[in-house]
Amino acid sequence: MTTIKKIGVLTSGGDAPGMNSAIRAATRTALYHGCEVVGIHEGFHGLLNGFFSTLEAREVGGIIQRGGTVLGTARSQEFREESGQARAAEQLAAHHIDALIVIGGDGSMRGVQALAQRGVPVVGVPASIDNDIWGTNMSIGVDTALNTIRSAIDKLRDTASSHRRAFLIETMGRNCGYLAVMAGVIGGAEVVLIPEAELTIEEAAQAVEKAHRLGKTHSIVVVAEGASVKIQDLARRLEELDVGFATRIPILGHVQRGGRPSPFDRLLATRLGVKAAEALLGGHSGVMVALRGRA
């Protein structure tokens, strides 16, 4: 087995609160074991183009509480092709990088698999607010995003009650309804629309109308971005039916991905970052570290 002396670290795909905590933990663990660490900027795009810098303990100091990623992230169409994956492996070899830690979402984990198949020692760290990565109970960034949505719903309810409105709030998550369901439960929503268990526009409208009949001063509807019922279509239907509430669509957008990571995300990212470095040094490759159960 090749001795690992230099480890690369990159973040890829959409940013998620806690990525910096994982970078810090992986770097300091590798340094503790006597390895050099190289930060690869702008994800797989940076790997292909040699955007590298040396990471020492000082370079990752003071970042555990920061949102986003200090290494930057980018999409890379070239890396999706076999020629791009071959070039990535060549770049690692040319810079004497013996192994790689990839922090990102499901697309990034596919990149881990592709590089492992080319003989590159590589381990993945799940980081995505969507919580759609198979094999882990929770990925980095989910808890922070959920807290951001919860805070927004709490504030929007105050305005909704004051003006007797139905607020339709879209959550991120692509084709996964996790954020929408959890936000709906803790936010007291009347209706939650998700890809995995679809309601029709009429069923959603009836639930809002029922809330009005029961004397509620507002209604909260949470819609996952991957739901088949589109939020604008539902708003138009509610207006047509005159369900008793004026309808508004507050767009949270990318604010759901930003912000300082919660204590849970900082701790989760730290544990996964440490485990990723230890896994590489223990001879593992083509695997992803994960949270199992509530441990």
C-alpha positions in Angstrom: 0.0 0.0 0.0 1.3 3.5 -1.0 2.2 5.7 2.0 0.2 8.8 2.0 2.3 11.9 2.5 0.2 14.6 0.9 -3.6 15.0 1.0 -5.8 17.3 -1.1 -9.0 18.8 0.2 -11.8 20.3 -2.0 -15.4 21.4 -1.7 -17.7 20.8 -4.6 -21.3 21.5 -5.6 -23.6 23.8 -3.7 -22.2 25.4 -0.6 -23.5 24.2 2.8 -22.9 25.7 6.3 -20.3 23.5 8.0 -18.1 22.9 5.0 -15.4 25.1 6.6 -15.6 23.1 9.8 -15.0 19.9 7.8 -12.0 21.5 6.0 -10.5 22.5 9.3 -11.0 19.1 10.9 -9.7 17.1 7.9 -6.7 19.4 7.6 -5.6 19.4 11.2 -6.1 15.6 11.5 -3.9 15.1 8.4 -1.3 17.5 9.8 -1.3 15.7 13.1 -0.4 12.5 11.3 2.5 14.1 9.6 0.9 14.7 6.1 1.1 17.8 4.0 -2.3 19.2 3.0 -3.2 21.0 -0.2 -6.3 23.1 -0.5 -7.9 22.8 -4.0 -9.9 25.9 -4.8 -13.2 26.0 -6.9 -14.0 22.3 -6.6 -13.3 19.9 -9.5 -12.8 22.8 -11.8 -9.9 24.0 -9.6 -8.5 20.4 -9.6 -8.5 20.3 -13.4 -6.8 23.7 -13.6 -4.3 23.4 -10.7 -5.8 26.0 -8.3 -3.9 24.7 -5.4 -2.5 26.2 -2.1 -0.8 24.8 0.9 -2.9 24.4 4.0 -1.3 24.7 7.5 -3.0 24.9 10.8 -3.0 28.7 10.6 -4.8 28.7 7.2 -7.7 26.9 8.7 -7.8 28.7 12.0 -10.9 30.8 12.7 -13.1 29.3 10.0 -15.1 26.8 12.1 -17.9 29.3 12.6 -18.0 30.7 9.0 -20.6 29.8 6.5 -19.9 28.9 2.9 -16.5 27.5 2.0 -13.1 29.2 2.1 -11.9 27.0 -0.7 -14.7 28.1 -3.0 -16.8 25.8 -5.1 -17.8 25.5 -8.8 -19.6 23.2 -11.2 -17.4 21.4 -13.8 -19.0 20.0 -16.9 -15.5 18.8 -18.0 -15.1 16.6 -14.9 -18.3 14.8 -15.8 -16.6 13.4 -18.9 -14.1 10.5 -18.6 -11.4 12.6 -20.2 -11.9 15.2 -17.5 -11.6 12.5 -14.8 -8.4 11.2 -16.3 -7.0 14.7 -16.4 -7.9 15.2 -12.7 -6.0 12.0 -11.8 -3.0 13.3 -13.8 -3.1 16.6 -12.0 -3.0 14.9 -8.6 -0.1 12.8 -9.7 1.8 15.7 -11.2 1.5 17.6 -7.9 2.4 14.6 -5.9 -0.9 14.6 -4.1 -1.3 11.0 -2.9 -5.0 11.1 -1.8 -8.1 13.3 -1.8 -10.9 14.4 0.5 -14.0 15.6 -1.4 -16.7 17.5 0.6 -20.0 18.0 -1.2 -23.3 16.6 -2.3 -24.4 13.6 -4.3 -22.7 14.7 -7.5 -19.5 15.2 -5.6 -19.8 11.6 -4.3 -20.2 10.4 -7.8 -16.9 12.2 -8.5 -15.4 10.3 -5.5 -16.4 7.0 -7.1 -15.1 8.0 -10.5 -11.6 8.9 -9.2 -11.5 5.8 -7.0 -12.1 3.7 -10.1 -9.0 5.3 -11.6 -6.9 4.3 -8.6 -7.0 7.6 -6.7 -7.3 7.1 -2.9 -10.3 9.3 -2.2 -12.9 9.6 0.5 -16.1 11.6 0.4 -17.7 13.8 3.1 -21.5 14.4 2.7 -22.3 18.1 2.7 -25.7 19.3 1.2 -28.6 21.1 2.7 -30.9 18.9 0.6 -30.2 15.8 2.8 -30.5 13.6 -0.3 -27.3 11.7 0.0 -27.7 8.0 0.4 -25.9 6.3 3.3 -25.9 9.0 5.9 -28.7 10.0 8.3 -27.7 13.7 8.0 -25.4 15.6 5.8 -23.5 18.8 6.7 -25.6 21.9 6.4 -29.1 20.5 6.9 -29.6 21.5 10.5 -28.5 25.1 9.8 -30.8 25.4 6.7 -33.7 24.0 8.7 -33.1 26.6 11.4 -33.0 29.3 8.8 -36.4 28.2 7.4 -37.9 27.9 10.8 -36.9 31.4 11.7 -38.4 32.7 8.5 -41.7 30.9 9.0 -42.0 32.2 12.6 -41.5 35.8 11.4 -43.8 35.4 8.4 -46.6 34.0 10.6 -46.6 37.3 12.5 -47.3 39.2 9.3 -49.7 36.6 8.0 -51.8 36.8 11.1 -51.8 40.6 11.1 -53.1 40.8 7.5 -55.1 37.5 7.3 -53.0 36.0 4.6 -51.9 32.6 3.3 -48.1 32.5 2.9 -46.7 30.0 0.4 -43.1 29.3 1.2 -40.8 27.3 -1.1 -37.9 25.3 0.4 -34.8 24.1 -1.3 -34.1 20.3 -1.6 -34.3 19.6 -5.3 -36.2 16.2 -5.5 -36.0 15.6 -1.7 -38.8 16.8 0.5 -36.9 16.5 3.8 -36.5 20.3 4.5 -40.1 21.0 3.5 -41.5 18.2 5.8 -39.4 19.2 8.8 -40.1 22.9 8.3 -43.8 22.2 8.0 -43.9 20.2 11.2 -41.9 22.6 13.4 -43.5 25.6 11.7 -47.1 24.5 12.1 -47.9 24.5 8.4 -51.4 23.7 7.2 -50.1 22.0 4.1 -46.7 20.6 2.9 -46.2 19.7 -0.7 -43.3 17.3 -1.4 -42.1 15.2 -4.4 -42.4 11.9 -2.5 -46.1 12.2 -1.5 -47.9 14.5 -3.8 -51.1 16.4 -3.1 -53.2 18.0 -5.8 -53.8 21.8 -6.1 -57.4 21.2 -5.1 -56.4 19.2 -2.0 -54.0 21.9 -0.9 -56.6 24.6 -1.5 -59.2 22.8 0.6 -56.8 22.6 3.5 -56.2 26.3 3.4 -59.9 27.0 3.1 -60.6 24.7 6.1 -58.1 26.7 8.2 -60.1 29.8 7.4 -63.4 28.2 8.3 -62.0 27.1 11.7 -61.2 30.7 12.5 -57.5 30.8 11.9 -56.1 34.3 11.1 -53.5 32.9 8.7 -52.3 29.9 6.8 -48.8 28.5 6.1 -48.1 26.3 3.1 -44.6 24.9 2.6 -43.7 23.7 -0.9 -40.6 21.7 -1.7 -39.0 23.0 -4.9 -39.2 19.5 -6.5 -43.0 19.2 -5.9 -45.1 18.7 -9.0 -47.5 21.4 -7.8 -45.8 24.7 -8.6 -46.1 27.5 -6.0 -47.3 30.1 -8.5 -50.1 27.8 -9.8 -51.3 27.1 -6.3 -51.3 30.8 -5.5 -53.4 31.5 -8.6 -55.9 28.7 -7.7 -56.3 30.0 -4.1 -57.1 33.5 -5.5 -59.6 32.0 -7.9 -61.4 30.0 -5.2 -61.4 33.0 -2.8 -60.5 30.8 0.2 -60.7 33.6 2.7 -57.0 34.6 2.8 -55.1 37.0 0.5 -52.1 35.0 -0.9 -48.5 35.9 -0.8 -45.3 34.1 -2.0 -42.2 35.1 0.1 -39.1 33.8 -1.7 -36.4 32.6 0.8 -34.1 31.6 -2.1 -30.4 31.0 -1.4 -30.6 32.5 2.1 -31.4 28.9 3.1 -27.9 27.9 2.1 -26.0 30.7 3.9 -25.2 31.7 7.4 -23.1 30.5 10.3 -23.3 26.7 10.9 -25.3 25.6 13.9 -23.6 23.9 16.8 -24.9 20.5 15.4 -23.4 21.2 12.0 -20.1 22.3 13.4 -19.8 19.2 15.4 -21.0 16.9 12.7 -18.7 18.4 10.1 -15.8 18.2 12.6 -16.4 14.5 13.3 -16.8 13.7 9.6 -13.7 15.6 8.6 -11.6 13.8 11.2 -13.0 10.4 10.1 -12.3 11.2 6.4 -8.6 11.8 7.0 -8.4 8.8 9.3 -10.1 6.6 6.7 -7.6 7.6 4.0 -4.7 7.0 6.3 -6.2 3.6 7.2 -6.2 2.5 3.6 -9.8 3.1 2.6 -10.8 4.6 -0.7 -14.0 5.1 -2.8 -16.1 5.4 0.4 -18.0 8.1 2.2 -18.0 8.8 5.9 -21.4 9.1 7.4 -23.6 9.6 10.4 -25.5 6.4 11.4 -28.2 6.5 14.0 -28.1 9.3 16.5 -24.5 8.7 17.6 
